Amino acid sequence: MNRPEGFEYDDRGDEVVIFHHGRRATVLRGRRAAHFREDVESGDDQELMARVTGNYKRGNERTAKNHPRNR
């Protein structure tokens, strides 16, 4: 499995802006921003930002593509 890369974040007071390869991917505010700040200190920041933005591979893309619901 490939490790996520290319993510950066900017803490702007009450907001956290997450960038992916230089482009803004999402903005976290309030409680989500606070949880993000706590989690980024204790874990893998690239993995966390990939999860928050939804920009990561789960390993089931091929099977989901072939599912009857998705045809």
Secondary structure, 3 states (H helix, E strand, C coil): CCCCCCEEEEEECCEEEEEECCEEEEEEEHHHHHHHHHHHHHCCHHHHHHHHHCCCCCCCHHHHHCCHHHC
